């Protein structure tokens, strides 16, 4: 039997599956993981013992976009470091925005993450086109003495990073619980007899609202 745990990282609803050899861990425990962003703390949201066959059948339940490995159960020093990093990240982000302005780069910061050991800083940004940020990376690496990675993201991922409230008055689904972004089409709005006015069926990202897909199958079946 193989021990698999489902985890979420701070500020994101996305579930990831991680193999773990510590059978003492339980739901809501905090652990340290190694991800593409470096060391970071995650919370266990589900713990299951599964065979390899069952693991494969459940892959659709979580978003697998990167290799994540379990390191250890988080201790008080880890939690204190995470808290300190969040405070320092606020000042770091101000410096990054200032350097972007000085270099006259057409980009907007959407997310900022400092790894637990401060060895890597990941910066998410949006831009209308491609950005030559090589000089920016050099200056930031010299200033922060850390490895710098800049990632350009789209409008949906930007809303997931920043959050906000949808037309329904609730926190955006992508920030609250969505694991991934399903295909959404204007046909779904037509199936539900909704107004095709873009302002009525678009989310904060400017794209069609993800919730149009939630009951589309029912509307499509009853309409036929």
Phi and psi in degrees as a GROMACS rama.xvg file:
@    title "Ramachandran Plot"
@    xaxis  label "Phi"
@    yaxis  label "Psi"
@TYPE xy
-117.212  133.693  UNK-2
-88.8055  116.623  UNK-3
-117.909  139.391  UNK-4
-124.768  144.08  UNK-5
-98.5361  131.413  UNK-6
-129.8  159.515  UNK-7
-130.911  144.633  UNK-8
-93.2  156.34  UNK-9
-56.6882  128.36  UNK-10
86.3079  1.30024  UNK-11
-132.269  141.143  UNK-12
-87.6665  -6.32103  UNK-13
-69.1242  130.769  UNK-14
-89.9467  136.665  UNK-15
-123.431  148.464  UNK-16
-101.088  131.012  UNK-17
-130.053  136.412  UNK-18
-78.5505  138.146  UNK-19
-144.298  137.469  UNK-20
-100.908  3.76938  UNK-21
-96.6291  102.405  UNK-22
-80.2922  -2.52431  UNK-23
-85.6524  -12.7076  UNK-24
-71.0686  149.073  UNK-25
-139.07  171.555  UNK-26
-56.3225  138  UNK-27
81.8809  -5.33529  UNK-28
-67.4706  148.476  UNK-29
-101.068  135.245  UNK-30
-131.415  160.393  UNK-31
-99.6735  129.231  UNK-32
-123.177  157.749  UNK-33
-106.284  116.984  UNK-34
-123.995  -173.788  UNK-35
-61.8528  -22.6332  UNK-36
-90.4309  -0.0291627  UNK-37
104.125  -158.594  UNK-38
-75.7021  132.581  UNK-39
-151.898  159.937  UNK-40
-93.6478  138.045  UNK-41
-131.836  160.244  UNK-42
-110.165  137.143  UNK-43
-77.8104  127.036  UNK-44
-111.57  -13.4287  UNK-45
-161.86  139.224  UNK-46
-129.665  126.895  UNK-47
-140.407  148.124  UNK-48
-105.689  116.386  UNK-49
-133.357  154.668  UNK-50
-81.9062  168.371  UNK-51
-60.3756  -35.54  UNK-52
-63.7227  -45.3315  UNK-53
-66.4438  -35.4342  UNK-54
-58.8084  -43.7734  UNK-55
-66.0539  -36.4282  UNK-56
-72.1436  -17.6997  UNK-57
-103.885  7.81428  UNK-58
-61.6228  -25.3698  UNK-59
-72.6838  -10.5069  UNK-60
-80.533  -17.6227  UNK-61
-133.21  160.704  UNK-62
-93.8814  111.303  UNK-63
-102.128  98.246  UNK-64
-118.352  -9.35197  UNK-65
-159.115  163.56  UNK-66
-83.5501  122.595  UNK-67
-124.907  133.828  UNK-68
-125.986  144.109  UNK-69
-74.9937  136.311  UNK-70
-110.08  -56.4771  UNK-71
-169.364  169.652  UNK-72
-74.0102  136.491  UNK-73
-67.4495  138.454  UNK-74
-110.469  -179.22  UNK-75
-62.7512  -35.2034  UNK-76
-65.5543  -38.9326  UNK-77
-63.0401  -43.9218  UNK-78
-66.7353  -37.4787  UNK-79
-66.8318  -40.1559  UNK-80
-65.2121  -40.7012  UNK-81
-61.1657  -43.8227  UNK-82
-62.6336  -43.9285  UNK-83
-65.012  -40.8073  UNK-84
-62.2065  -38.2007  UNK-85
-64.398  -38.4092  UNK-86
-67.2593  -45.9995  UNK-87
-66.2714  -31.9279  UNK-88
-61.8672  -31.1289  UNK-89
-62.6543  -46.2141  UNK-90
-70.4408  -37.2662  UNK-91
-61.174  -42.5904  UNK-92
-62.8303  -36.3157  UNK-93
-62.4451  -41.1354  UNK-94
-64.8258  -42.0607  UNK-95
-61.2363  -45.3602  UNK-96
-62.9377  -37.4411  UNK-97
-65.0383  -42.9855  UNK-98
-68.0944  -34.957  UNK-99
-61.7546  -41.5242  UNK-100
-66.1558  -42.6104  UNK-101
-63.7956  -37.096  UNK-102
-86.3993  -1.65037  UNK-103
54.6216  48.433  UNK-104
-93.2289  139.137  UNK-105
-88.9572  81.0075  UNK-106
-154.241  150.133  UNK-107
-125.497  128.716  UNK-108
-72.8922  129.242  UNK-109
-114.236  -24.6417  UNK-110
-154.637  150.747  UNK-111
-143.994  123.405  UNK-112
-134.001  131.617  UNK-113
-111.844  124.371  UNK-114
-63.4926  160.543  UNK-115
-57.7225  -39.1519  UNK-116
-94.4337  7.66203  UNK-117
63.8312  17.0522  UNK-118
-79.5634  -17.7416  UNK-119
-143.977  139.286  UNK-120
-121.564  125.113  UNK-121
-109.375  125.984  UNK-122
-119.539  123.627  UNK-123
-99.7453  136.27  UNK-124
-143.668  161.174  UNK-125
-119.813  151.831  UNK-126
-160.84  153.169  UNK-127
-69.7451  -26.7132  UNK-128
-143.434  -163.769  UNK-129
-74.3436  146.417  UNK-130
-126.123  129.587  UNK-131
-88.8939  95.7049  UNK-132
-105.515  21.3567  UNK-133
-60.8543  -44.0101  UNK-134
-66.133  -35.8895  UNK-135
-62.505  -44.6834  UNK-136
-61.2304  -42.3518  UNK-137
-61.8642  -44.7259  UNK-138
-67.6887  -39.0674  UNK-139
-69.5923  -39.9586  UNK-140
-61.8828  -38.256  UNK-141
-69.577  -36.189  UNK-142
-75.1237  -42.2449  UNK-143
-99.2185  -9.7694  UNK-144
55.1859  39.704  UNK-145
-137.996  162.207  UNK-146
-73.315  133.28  UNK-147
-111.779  131.053  UNK-148
-128.584  123.364  UNK-149
-105.508  132.401  UNK-150
-126.036  121.543  UNK-151
-83.1599  130.2  UNK-152
-123.109  164.013  UNK-153
-89.5269  178.966  UNK-154
-63.1115  -34.4221  UNK-155
-68.2611  -44.6685  UNK-156
-66.2953  -29.6247  UNK-157
-64.2799  -43.7002  UNK-158
-65.6304  -36.67  UNK-159
-62.4481  -37.0965  UNK-160
-70.5775  -46.7457  UNK-161
-86.7828  -31.3613  UNK-162
79.0687  -176.008  UNK-163
147.495  -178.918  UNK-164
-114.283  134.26  UNK-165
-80.0618  178.518  UNK-166
-59.003  -23.6023  UNK-167
-77.3701  -10.629  UNK-168
92.1506  -1.35433  UNK-169
-103.114  162.821  UNK-170
-59.1506  140.077  UNK-171
-53.1428  137.163  UNK-172
-55.469  -39.0601  UNK-173
-65.157  -24.7893  UNK-174
-91.1271  -24.8969  UNK-175
-93.0193  -44.9544  UNK-176
-153.568  -14.6748  UNK-177
-66.553  130.666  UNK-178
-78.6052  -40.5719  UNK-179
-146.983  173.458  UNK-180
-99.2118  107.659  UNK-181
-75.7287  160.391  UNK-182
-66.4814  130.855  UNK-183
-126.708  135.198  UNK-184
-131.265  161.523  UNK-185
-64.3396  -25.0207  UNK-186
-61.9065  -31.8256  UNK-187
-64.2  -39.7756  UNK-188
-65.8709  -38.8367  UNK-189
-65.2975  -40.9542  UNK-190
-59.0358  -29.8092  UNK-191
-99.1017  8.53304  UNK-192
55.9087  37.7194  UNK-193
-89.4809  157.543  UNK-194
-61.405  137.744  UNK-195
-91.4724  11.2978  UNK-196
-64.5194  120.513  UNK-197
-52.639  -34.5466  UNK-198
-70.0621  -18.4689  UNK-199
-90.3451  -26.4334  UNK-200
-119.226  12.2561  UNK-201
-108.234  145.984  UNK-202
-89.5752  -170.988  UNK-203
-63.6805  -23.311  UNK-204
-78.7162  -9.64524  UNK-205
87.6888  -5.14989  UNK-206
-96.1101  167.131  UNK-207
-56.7687  139.846  UNK-208
-63.2189  136.045  UNK-209
-60.1943  -31.9038  UNK-210
-67.4176  -12.6656  UNK-211
-61.6342  -24.195  UNK-212
-85.9551  -15.5492  UNK-213
-59.482  -47.399  UNK-214
-113.56  15.155  UNK-215
-60.9721  -38.9224  UNK-216
-60.1585  -41.9878  UNK-217
-63.1  -47.0434  UNK-218
-64.994  -37.8462  UNK-219
-65.7788  -38.32  UNK-220
-70.823  -43.0234  UNK-221
-71.946  -22.5963  UNK-222
-80.92  -21.06  UNK-223
